[in-house]
């Protein structure tokens, strides 16, 4: 059984954030604020299959993309980003609301109002052959040739050399940032190499949602944790952007999920540590969360993957 039939690809990962740079041996493309997604498209049997990084099926959440198999010339596997645009800008919150609901009526209303798109930036397989050993620019050429673009399926654009300029432009437009990729880079499943690097204005971190505290005037803070090996370690709070109503739907537990209740959290409502959230913050040398903002929940990451980076 080949990788198309198995449908169990773990995508290549992007290295940690660095300062923007210019280099003629690299290409640069916009980092989209969406959900990483592997697309299995087969025009012969009229099949579209979308899977996230945990290999969960996403098509039921974005039924408007059911027919994007029509936009490729041959059976293929694409790597890309699932996005929802509002006012021309990717809206992660709207996409995550869709990803986390199972209500078919709400999904249909959302898909009519804010239709999703799939933006492909790599091709891993064509007809019956893997392309991962081809240099990136060759894969990009194949991708552009095989995809017939539409509002539902697009190919990511890129530029050569001018990473700093693209980063400044993305920042001015309040976009996520830029991904830098070596022109000759190969594709390595489930590997993080320095061939793909991100530049971002704001850094993101993933945390385990461990509880919440209701403060004055109904303000709510989420209690954050990350794992160190198998131990769950307290990592502070995030308040800005938090809505209590989503938290109230999560499963509570009678005691702190940490080995010792962190000081100042005695009045927290503790939650079963099974949900992951994304927090944006201003990077700093101490690694602390400066000006943290709750960005949303995510279901494409296991809580145990939220490990403290030494």
Long-range contacts (C-beta under 8 A, 24 or more apart in sequence): 2-125, 2-128, 3-77, 3-124, 3-125, 3-130, 4-40, 4-42, 4-75, 4-77, 4-125, 4-128, 7-40, 7-49, 7-51, 7-55, 8-55, 9-38, 9-51, 9-55, 9-77, 9-124, 9-189, 10-53, 10-55, 10-189, 10-190, 11-36, 11-38, 11-53, 11-79, 11-189, 11-190, 12-79, 12-122, 12-187, 12-188, 12-189, 12-190, 12-191, 12-192, 12-193, 12-196, 13-190, 13-191, 13-192, 13-196, 14-179, 14-192, 14-196, 14-197, 14-198, 15-192, 15-193, 15-194, 15-196, 15-197, 15-198, 16-197, 16-198, 17-177, 17-197, 17-198, 17-199, 17-200, 17-203, 17-283, 18-197, 18-198, 18-199, 19-199, 20-163, 20-164, 20-167, 20-168, 20-178, 20-180, 20-199, 21-163, 21-164, 21-180, 22-161, 22-162, 22-163, 22-164, 22-165, 23-161, 23-163, 23-180, 24-160, 24-161, 25-182, 25-183, 25-184, 26-160, 26-161, 26-163, 26-180, 26-181, 26-182, 26-183, 27-136, 27-137, 27-140, 27-158, 27-159, 27-160, 27-180, 27-181, 27-183, 28-158, 28-159, 28-160, 28-161, 28-162, 28-163, 28-166, 28-167, 28-178, 28-179, 28-180, 28-181, 29-121, 29-156, 29-157, 29-158, 29-159, 29-178, 29-179, 29-181, 30-156, 30-157, 30-166, 30-170, 30-175, 30-176, 30-177, 30-178, 30-179, 31-170, 31-175, 31-176, 31-177, 31-178, 31-179, 31-198, 31-199, 31-200, 32-81, 32-83, 32-90, 32-119, 32-156, 32-175, 32-176, 33-83, 33-90, 33-91, 33-92, 33-175, 33-176, 34-81, 34-82, 34-83, 34-84, 34-90, 34-92, 34-95, 34-119, 35-81, 35-82, 35-83, 35-95, 35-96, 35-99, 35-298, 35-300, 36-79, 36-80, 36-81, 36-82, 36-300, 37-79, 37-80, 37-81, 37-82, 37-118, 38-77, 38-78, 38-79, 38-124, 39-68, 39-77, 39-78, 39-79, 39-80, 39-118, 39-120, 40-77, 41-68, 41-69, 41-71, 41-72, 41-75, 41-76, 41-77, 41-78, 42-69, 42-75, 43-69, 43-70, 43-72, 43-73, 43-74, 43-75, 44-75, 46-70, 50-82, 50-118, 52-299, 52-300, 53-300, 53-301, 54-299, 54-300, 54-301, 54-302, 56-299, 56-300, 58-82, 58-99, 60-107, 61-98, 61-99, 61-101, 61-107, 62-98, 62-111, 62-116, 63-107, 63-108, 63-111, 64-111, 64-115, 64-116, 64-152, 65-116, 65-117, 65-118, 65-152, 65-153, 67-152, 68-118, 68-150, 68-152, 68-153, 71-147, 71-148, 71-149, 71-150, 71-152, 71-153, 72-146, 72-147, 72-148, 72-153, 73-145, 73-146, 73-148, 74-126, 74-127, 74-146, 75-125, 75-126, 75-127, 75-128, 76-123, 76-125, 76-126, 76-127, 76-146, 77-123, 77-124, 77-125, 78-118, 78-120, 78-122, 78-123, 78-124, 78-143, 78-147, 79-120, 79-121, 79-122, 79-123, 79-124, 79-187, 80-118, 80-119, 80-120, 80-121, 80-122, 80-156, 81-118, 81-119, 81-121, 81-156, 82-116, 82-117, 82-118, 83-116, 83-117, 83-118, 83-119, 84-114, 84-115, 84-116, 84-117, 85-114, 85-117, 86-114, 89-173, 89-174, 89-175, 90-175, 90-176, 92-278, 92-295, 92-296, 93-295, 93-296, 96-296, 96-297, 96-298, 99-298, 99-299, 99-300, 100-297, 100-299, 115-151, 115-152, 116-152, 117-151, 117-152, 117-153, 117-154, 118-152, 118-153, 118-154, 119-154, 119-155, 119-156, 120-147, 120-153, 120-154, 120-155, 120-156, 121-155, 121-156, 121-158, 122-187, 124-187, 131-187, 132-186, 132-187, 132-188, 132-189, 133-186, 133-187, 134-186, 135-183, 135-184, 135-185, 135-186, 136-181, 136-182, 136-183, 136-184, 136-185, 136-186, 136-187, 137-183, 137-184, 139-187, 163-199, 167-199, 170-201, 171-201, 176-200, 176-201, 177-201, 202-280, 202-281, 202-282, 202-283, 202-293, 203-280, 203-281, 203-282, 203-283, 204-278, 204-279, 204-280, 204-281, 204-295, 205-278, 205-279, 205-281, 205-289, 206-276, 206-277, 206-278, 206-279, 206-298, 206-301, 206-305, 206-306, 207-235, 207-238, 207-276, 207-277, 207-278, 207-279, 207-306, 208-232, 208-273, 208-275, 208-276, 208-303, 208-306, 209-247, 209-250, 209-271, 209-273, 209-275, 209-276, 209-277, 209-297, 210-234, 210-256, 210-257, 210-258, 210-270, 210-271, 210-273, 211-256, 211-257, 211-265, 211-268, 211-269, 211-270, 211-271, 212-242, 212-244, 212-247, 212-268, 212-269, 212-271, 213-237, 213-265, 213-267, 213-268, 213-269, 214-244, 214-269, 215-239, 218-244, 220-244, 220-247, 222-247, 222-277, 222-294, 223-262, 223-265, 223-268, 223-270, 224-277, 224-279, 225-257, 225-258, 225-273, 225-306, 226-306, 226-307, 226-308, 227-303, 227-304, 227-306, 227-307, 227-308, 228-307, 228-308, 230-304, 231-259, 232-257, 232-258, 232-259, 232-273, 233-258, 233-308, 234-258, 234-262, 234-265, 235-289, 235-308, 236-288, 236-289, 236-292, 237-292, 238-277, 238-279, 238-289, 238-292, 238-293, 238-294, 239-292, 239-294, 240-291, 240-292, 240-293, 240-294, 241-293, 241-294, 241-295, 242-294, 246-297, 247-271, 250-275, 273-303, 274-303, 275-303, 276-301, 276-302, 276-303, 276-305, 276-306
